[in-house]
Amino acid sequence: MSFNDYQFIEVSLSCSNCEEMERFWVEKFDGKVIFRGKMMGQPFSRIMVCGISLIFRQNPNFIPPAGPGKEFLFENHLGLRVHDLEKSIAELESKGVKFVLSPAIVRQLQQSKSSSNQDQKYLETNYIAPPLTAERIAMGEFKHDVAICVGPDHLWIELNQIKEPTDTAWYPGSDT
C-alpha cells in the first residue's frame, strides 16, 4: 500500500445552521454547493471548497465550542495551505472574516513561556523526521507560518504557509 492509496475527499461536521455554513464557505472561499437536502431527517449540505468536500449536517443539539476570546488552543480546526499568508489574510479580512491568531502573535508566543507553566514553551518538538533536522530548521530550510480565523459555530480555520526543502516533500504544493 502506498502513501497515495488513501486520500481525503471529505470532512463531515455537525453545525447549528447549514444555510449559514453554506453562505460562509461560498462567500469567503468561493465554495460550490453540490448537494443539499436531508440526511436522517436533518438538513445537510455538501460543498466543494479548497480541494475537498465539506459536508455540514445540521444538528438541533449542536453546542458550539468556546468562541473568540474564550478559546486559545484551537485544538479542533480545519487547516488550509496558502502560498502567501499575508495576502490571504488581507483578502479574507476584506470579505469580513475575523482572525484571532496572526503570524506575529504566534512568533510572540514562541518567544514567551506558557502563562500557566513558566517552564513550558508554546511549542516544543521532540521528534523531527529525517531528512529534516533541528539545525536545518534553524537555518530556515523549513518554515511554517499560521493564522487562524473563525467561521460560523466557532469553526476554527487555520491558514498555513509552508516552506520546506525539496528532500522532504511532506506538503505537496508547498513553497520550496
Protein Blocks (a to p, Z undefined) as FASTA:
>chain_A
ZZklpccfbdcdddfblklmmmmmmmmnopacfbdcdeehiacddddeehiacdddddfk
bccdddehiacnlmaccddddfblklmmmmmmmnopacfbdfklmmmmmmpccfklmkbc
fbdcfbdcdfbdfklmmnopaccdddddddehhiacddddddddfklommghiaZZ
